[in-house]
């Protein structure tokens, strides 16, 4: 799923309320949350978080 920070955060809070320690602050642009869905108990579990903070970046790395 691709969405904005608030929708992803609400999804995470609903399905994985105890996983707040994996995302202590806000989700930044380009954040990726990896969930696993268990068909047996029909639940999502948060597996991994990639939450880069590009704030303050003045130019793209490709620009040299």
N, C-alpha and C positions, 0 to 999 in steps of 0.2 A: 504494500500500500504506500502511496506517496501522498503526503498531506502537509499542512502547516504545523508549527510547533504545538499549538494549543490542542489540536485534535489528536496528535500523536501522544502528547502528555496525558490527556484524558483516557485514551485507550490503555496506556501503560498503567495508570492509576487504577482503572477498573479491573484489569486482568491480573496485575502484578503489584498490588499495593505495598507489599513488603520489600520490593526491589528499589525503593527510593534511594538507597545507599549507592546504587550503580549510577544514578543520575542526580548528584547532590544539588546542582544548580539548574540553570535554564538549558534548554536545548538550543544550540546555535544553528545557523544556516549550514546545510549539508549534513546534518546529524543523521545517523543511520542506527536504527534499533532493530536487532535481529530477534524475532520471536519464533518459537517452535509451537506448533499446534498438535495437541494430543487428541487423536480421534476417539480414543477409549473414554476419557473423562471430559472430552470437549472443552479443553482449556488451553489457553496460551501461556507460555512461560518465556520470560525475557532471557535470552541467551547471551547477548553481547551488545555493547554500546560503542559506537564511534561518534564522538562529539567534538569535532574540531572547532576551534575558536579563531576565526580569521579577522577579528576586530583589529583595527589598526594597520592592516595590510595595505601598503600604498601602491603596490604594483603586482601584477601576476608574475609568478616564478618564470613563466615562459618568456616574459618580456626581457629578461636578462638583467 
